[in-house]
C-alpha cells in the first residue's frame, strides 16, 4: 500500500504493440514511483517484455482488445473507424473486455488511470468513478466532438463507410454504457505528448501540448552498441522496427553511405559490425545519441520524431501505418526532413539522401 495521501496510478494501453511505444513512459512512471505512489502499467504481454520491477513499477497484463484489425488493406480515416476495425463495435466481444478492465481496476484499487489509447479502460474507469488523464499521441486523442473529424482527407468513395462506422460505434456504445463515444472524451485532462505542428487534427483547443515525454535513463552499464557510438563519433542514427518495409535495402544503403552509422533494430535477432555500420538488436540510447547525430532515421513514431525535431537533427522517416504517414507529411511540410518507402522511392534515392549528410 502507498503511504497516506499517495495515489495508486495505472498506465493503461490496449492497442499498442511492442516495448518501443511504452519505453518513453519509463522515466515518468519511475518518478511517480520514487515519490511513493503505487504505479502500475497494464499492456499486452509483448509490451511487458522488459523488467519494470527495478524502477518500482508493477507490470500487469491487460485484457486483450475486442478483436484484431480486420484482415485486408482497408483504409482508415477516423478514430471511430479505427475502433470498429478492431472489433470495438462488436458487443459480444466488447462486453467481456470491459468487465475484465473493471475487475482489474478494482482488484488493484486504482484511483487514477492514465490512458494511452485504451478506450475500454477509459470507459471502465469512468463507470467506477476513477479519475482519468488521457496522454499520448494526438492521433489517438481525437477531438471530443460529434461527428469526429477524419485525420486525413476522405475520398468520396469512402465517405459512406466513414459515416457508417461512426454511427455503428455510437449506437453500440450508447446501448452498452449509456453514453456516446464523444461524451466519454470530455471532463478530464487531455495531454498530447508532442507539438501542435505534428497533431493530425491541427492545432486545437481542448488539449494540452506537452512535447515529447522526458528521456528515460540509458542502460547501465551502456550496451556495446552505445559504447561504439560514443567511441566512433557516430553520424547517422537509425532506430527501426524489425518489420520496416525495405529493411534489407535500408541497411545496405546505410552500410554504403560512407558515414558512421548505428542502427538499432530490436527483435532482429543478430548483431552486425560491417565497416562503419553497427547493427544491434537491442534498444539504443536514442535521447543520448541524438544530441550528436547528424541524421536520424526512424519509422516516424511520435516520440522519436519529436526528439529529432527538438534536437534540430534532419529526419528520414520510413512510415509503417497511418499515424506515421501523417507524421511524415507534417515533417516534410515544415522542412524537418523527408521520408522513404520502397513502394514509392528507389534505393538509389535513399543512398543519395544518406550521402548528402
ZAGUBA-238456 format. One line per field, with one value per residue (C-alpha): residue number from 1; chain; z, y, x. Coordinates in steps of 0.2 Angstrom, whole numbers, plus 2048, in hexadecimal, padded with zeros to 3 digits. Layout:
num <- (NUM  ...) .
chaine <- (A  ...) .
zz <- (Z  ...) .
yy <- (Y  ...) .
xx <- (X  ...) .
***
This chain:
num <- (1  2  3  4  5  6  7  8  9  10  11  12  13  14  15  16  17  18  19  20  21  22  23  24  25  26  27  28  29  30  31  32  33  34  35  36  37  38  39  40  41  42  43  44  45  46  47  48  49  50  51  52  53  54  55  56  57  58  59  60  61  62  63  64  65  66  67  68  69  70  71  72  73  74  75  76  77  78  79  80  81  82  83  84  85  86  87  88  89  90  91  92  93  94  95  96  97  98  99  100  101  102  103  104  105  106  107  108  109  110  111  112  113  114  115  116  117  118  119  120  121  122  123  124  125  126  127  128  129  130  131  132  133  134  135  136  137  138  139  140  141  142  143  144  145  146  147  148  149  150  151  152  153  154  155  156  157  158  159  160  161  162  163  164  165  166  167  168  169  170  171  172  173  174  175  176  177  178  179  180  181  182  183  184  185  186  187  188  189  190  191  192  193  194  195  196  197  198  199  200  201  202  203  204  205  206  207  208  209  210  211  212  213  214  215  216  217  218  219  220  221  222  223  224  225  226  227  228  229  230  231  232  233  234  235  236  237  238  239  240  241  242  243  244  245  246  247  248  249  250  251  252  253  254  255  256  257  258  259  260  261  262  263  264  265  266  267  268  269  270  271  272  273  274  275  276  277  278  279  280  281  282  283  284  285  286  287  288  289  290  291  292  293  294  295  296  297  298  299  300  301  302  303  304  305  306  307  308  309  310  311  312  313  314  315  316  317  318  319  320  321  322  323  324  325  326  327  328  329  330  331  332  333  334  335  336  337  338  339  340  341  342  343  344  345  346  347  348  349  350  351  352  353  354  355  356  357) .
chaine <- (A  A  A  A  A  A  A  A  A  A  A  A  A  A  A  A  A  A  A  A  A  A  A  A  A  A  A  A  A  A  A  A  A  A  A  A  A  A  A  A  A  A  A  A  A  A  A  A  A  A  A  A  A  A  A  A  A  A  A  A  A  A  A  A  A  A  A  A  A  A  A  A  A  A  A  A  A  A  A  A  A  A  A  A  A  A  A  A  A  A  A  A  A  A  A  A  A  A  A  A  A  A  A  A  A  A  A  A  A  A  A  A  A  A  A  A  A  A  A  A  A  A  A  A  A  A  A  A  A  A  A  A  A  A  A  A  A  A  A  A  A  A  A  A  A  A  A  A  A  A  A  A  A  A  A  A  A  A  A  A  A  A  A  A  A  A  A  A  A  A  A  A  A  A  A  A  A  A  A  A  A  A  A  A  A  A  A  A  A  A  A  A  A  A  A  A  A  A  A  A  A  A  A  A  A  A  A  A  A  A  A  A  A  A  A  A  A  A  A  A  A  A  A  A  A  A  A  A  A  A  A  A  A  A  A  A  A  A  A  A  A  A  A  A  A  A  A  A  A  A  A  A  A  A  A  A  A  A  A  A  A  A  A  A  A  A  A  A  A  A  A  A  A  A  A  A  A  A  A  A  A  A  A  A  A  A  A  A  A  A  A  A  A  A  A  A  A  A  A  A  A  A  A  A  A  A  A  A  A  A  A  A  A  A  A  A  A  A  A  A  A  A  A  A  A  A  A  A  A  A  A  A  A  A  A  A  A  A  A  A  A  A  A  A  A  A  A  A  A  A  A  A  A  A  A  A  A) .
zz <- (800  7FC  80B  810  803  7F5  7E6  7DD  7CB  7BC  7AA  79F  78C  782  770  771  76B  771  77E  774  776  789  78C  78B  79B  7A5  7AC  7B1  7B9  7C2  7C9  7D0  7D8  7E0  7E8  7F0  7E5  7E1  7CE  7C2  7AF  7A6  794  789  78D  77F  786  797  792  79C  7AE  7B6  7C8  7CA  7C7  7D4  7C7  7C8  7B6  7B3  7A4  79D  797  784  779  771  761  755  747  739  72C  71B  717  71C  71D  72E  72E  740  752  752  742  74B  75A  74F  745  756  75B  767  75F  762  773  775  776  77E  78D  794  791  79A  7A9  7A9  7AA  7B8  7C2  7BF  7C5  7D4  7D9  7D9  7E1  7D4  7D8  7C8  7B7  7A9  798  78A  77D  788  783  78E  79D  79C  79B  7AA  7B5  7B1  7B6  7C7  7CA  7C9  7C3  7B1  7A7  795  78F  77F  76D  765  759  767  771  764  766  772  765  75B  74D  750  743  738  73A  727  718  714  702  6FC  6FA  70D  714  717  71F  72B  730  732  73E  749  74A  74E  75C  763  763  76B  778  77D  77F  789  795  792  78B  779  776  775  786  78E  788  792  7A4  7A6  7A3  791  78E  77C  77F  76F  767  75F  74E  74E  754  745  74B  74A  758  763  773  780  782  78A  77E  78A  77E  77E  78E  799  793  79C  7A4  799  79C  7AB  7A6  794  787  77B  76D  778  77C  769  765  772  76E  75B  75B  752  744  73F  74C  746  751  748  74B  745  738  730  71E  714  723  71A  70D  71B  724  713  70F  721  71F  70F  715  719  72A  73C  73F  74E  74A  758  752  761  75E  74F  758  753  755  747  745  733  730  736  739  74A  74A  75B  760  771  775  773  77D  771  77C  780  76F  766  76D  762  753  742  73C  744  73B  743  73F  744  756  75F  76C  761  755  762  769  758  756  767  764  752  74A  738  737  72B  72F  729  72E  731  735  734  743  73D  72B  732  73C  72D  723  731  732  71F  720  72D  726  734  728  71B  71A  711  70C  701  6F7  6F4  6F2  6EC  6F6  6EC  6F3  704  702  6FB  70A  716  70C  70D  720) .
yy <- (800  812  81E  828  836  82D  826  815  81A  80E  811  808  803  7F8  7FA  7FC  7EF  7EC  7F5  804  80D  80B  80F  822  820  818  828  82F  81F  81D  82F  82C  81C  825  831  822  820  80E  80E  800  7FE  7F3  7EE  7DF  7D2  7D6  7E8  7E2  7D8  7E4  7E3  7F1  7EC  7F5  806  802  7FF  7F0  7E8  7E1  7D8  7E2  7DA  7D7  7E3  7DD  7D7  7D8  7E5  7DD  7D5  7DD  7EF  7F9  80C  814  827  82A  824  81C  813  80D  806  7FD  7F5  7EE  7E7  7F5  7F5  7E2  7E1  7CF  7D2  7E4  7DF  7D2  7DD  7EC  7E0  7DA  7EC  7F1  7E1  7E6  7F8  7F2  7E4  7F0  7FE  80A  81C  825  81E  825  81F  81D  817  80B  80F  802  805  817  812  806  814  820  813  810  823  821  831  831  83A  837  838  833  836  843  836  82C  83A  840  84F  84C  851  849  845  842  84A  83E  83F  841  845  839  834  834  821  81F  82C  820  813  821  827  815  811  820  81C  80A  80E  81B  810  801  80B  815  804  7FD  80B  818  825  829  828  83B  83E  831  83C  84B  851  84B  851  84E  84F  84D  847  851  862  86A  869  856  855  84C  856  867  873  872  877  86A  862  866  865  85F  85A  849  83F  841  836  826  822  818  806  804  7FF  805  7F8  7F4  7FD  80D  80C  80A  81A  824  81E  81F  830  829  834  82B  824  817  810  805  7F7  7E5  7E5  7F6  7F6  7F4  7F1  7E7  7F5  802  7F9  7F6  809  80E  802  80B  81D  820  826  81E  817  80F  805  7FF  7F2  7E9  7D8  7D5  7C7  7CA  7D7  7DD  7E8  7EB  7F9  809  801  7FA  7F1  7EC  7E2  7EB  7FC  80B  81B  825  835  834  831  83D  84C  848  840  848  83E  834  826  81F  818  829  825  834  833  830  83D  84A  847  849  85A  860  85C  864  854  851  842  834  82B  81A  819  809  80E  81D  827  826  82B  83A  83E  83D  849  856  853  856  865  86E  86A  85F  850  844  833  823  813  805  806  819  81D  813  80D  819  828  822  820  832  839  82F  835  847  847) .
xx <- (800  806  808  7F9  7F5  7FE  7F5  7F4  7F7  7F5  7FB  7F0  7F3  7E8  7ED  800  80C  81E  829  82D  81D  81E  830  82E  822  830  838  827  820  831  82F  81E  824  832  826  81E  80F  80A  80C  807  807  7FA  7FE  7FF  80C  817  819  81D  82D  838  83B  831  834  845  83D  82F  821  815  812  801  7FB  7EC  7DC  7DD  7D4  7C3  7CB  7DA  7D9  7CE  7D8  7DC  7E3  7D4  7D7  7D3  7CF  7C9  7CA  7B8  7BD  7CD  7C4  7B7  7C5  7CB  7BB  7B5  7A4  7A1  798  79B  7AD  7AD  7A3  7AF  7BE  7B5  7B1  7C3  7C9  7BD  7C3  7D5  7D3  7C9  7D5  7E4  7DA  7DF  7DA  7E1  7E3  7EE  7E7  7F3  7E7  7DD  7CB  7C3  7CE  7C8  7B6  7B9  7C1  7B3  7A6  7AF  7B1  7C4  7CE  7D4  7E2  7E4  7F6  800  7FF  7F3  7EE  7E7  7DF  7D1  7C7  7B8  7AB  79E  7A0  7B3  7BD  7C8  7DB  7DE  7D4  7C6  7C3  7B1  7B1  7B5  7A9  79A  7A5  7AC  79A  795  7A3  7A0  78D  791  79D  792  782  78B  794  784  77B  78A  78E  781  78D  793  7A6  7A8  7A1  7AD  7BB  7B5  7B8  7CA  7DB  7E2  7F5  7FC  80E  814  814  805  80D  80D  7FB  7F1  7E2  7EB  7EE  7DE  7D6  7D2  7E3  7F3  803  811  81E  827  828  838  846  848  859  865  869  876  883  882  87F  88E  884  882  895  899  88F  898  8A9  8A7  89E  88F  887  877  86B  85E  850  844  838  83D  82E  833  82F  83F  849  856  858  859  867  871  86F  875  884  889  886  898  892  893  882  87A  86A  85F  853  84B  846  852  85A  86C  87A  884  894  898  8A5  89D  88C  887  876  86F  85F  85E  857  863  865  85B  859  86C  872  867  870  87F  877  877  868  85A  851  841  830  828  822  81D  82A  839  833  831  842  84A  840  845  857  856  85D  857  84B  848  838  832  820  817  805  7F9  7FF  811  80C  803  812  81D  812  814  827  829  81D  827  838  83E  842  83C  835  839  82F  834  823  825  837  847  855  860  856  859  86C  86C  864  870  87F  87A  87B) .
***
